[in-house]
Amino acid sequence: MECRTIVLPSVFYISERFVAQLTGLASSFQSRVYIQQAERKVNAKSMMGLMSMSFAPGTQFDLTADGEDERAAIAALTKFFYEER
């Protein structure tokens, strides 16, 4: 299992398009991928789960992947959160 703490950049903005891209990227991996913020844990492959999360600039959460391509999943998703849009 791989885990990385993400702190959203100060210029971060979430939209339905962002969530669709995130779930698409997470779904491209065989590993189970989760985002956990405090006691709330959602499947990163679920649009509804992600839309229920509170993402704002400065938000901190744990990104976890478990499976045969977990390292690649964490690397790609971390890059996705920090790239400019």
N, C-alpha and C positions, 0 to 999 in steps of 0.2 A: 504494500500500500504506500502510495506517495501522497504527501500533503504539503501544501504551500499556503501561507497567509497572504492575502491580497488586501491592499489598501487602495481604494479607488482614487484616481487622480482628481485634483481640484477642478478640472475642466470636464469631468465625467458627466455624461447625459445618457439616460436610458430611454429607449423607445421600443415600440413593438418590433421594429426592424432589427434593432440590436439584439433583442431576445430571440428572434427567429434565427439570426446568424449564430448566436451563441448555442442554441439548441442543435442547430445543424452541425456545427463544429463538434460539439460534445458527442453527438450521435454517430459521427464518423469513426469513433473509437469503440473497440469491443469492451473496454473497461467500464465498470460502473463509475459514474462521475457524480459527485455531490458537492453542493455548496452549503456550508453551515455558518449561520450567524446567530450567536448566542445559543439558545436551545432549539432553534428552528433549523431543520435540515431538509433540503429539497434535492430532487434528482435534477441534475443540470440538463438532462435530455427532455425535460418536461416544460413546455411553454407556460402552462398554467401555474406550475410550481414556482417558476422564476418570476412570473408576473406578480405573485403574491409576496415576493421579497421586497425589502426596503433598500433600494440602492440609491445612494446619494454621494456626492463628493465627500471623500474622507471616510466612507464606510469601510469597515474591516470585516473580513470573513475568511473562513478556511475553505480551500478548494482541495478536494480529495478524489483520488482515482485509485481503483483497485482492479487489477486484471493484467493480462499479458502485455498490453501497450500503455500501462499507466504512466511511465515516464514521458512518453511522447505526448500523451493527453495533457498532462500537467504543463509541459513546456508550451504546447500550442495554445492552450487556454490562458495561461499567464500572459503570453505575448498578446493575445486577443484583447485582454482587459487593459493593457497599457499602450496599445497602438493608438495613434491619433485618428480621429474620424472627421 
